[in-house]
């Protein structure tokens, strides 16, 4: 394992032509379907949601695998967020509960 990549180094990589080409290749290889959804018997494609290419072994810690197709897979935005424990960034719109006390008199 090489040294950890900085945020800026990862950002530069994700903006590179090499990544964009590999990203498109992985989407094509995986038939534009989320592999986690597919494993659960669901079909989730880019017609349904945003698809992202995930590094199985994290880019930050395994930069030598950044373009290894065996380390890349297609996930939908929701599955990718679950994988990285980013549920607050879900692609589904959250409906905020109405505060039933908002009109009540407040005592300060």
Order of alpha helices (4+ residues) and beta strands (2+ residues): alpha-alpha-alpha-beta-beta-alpha
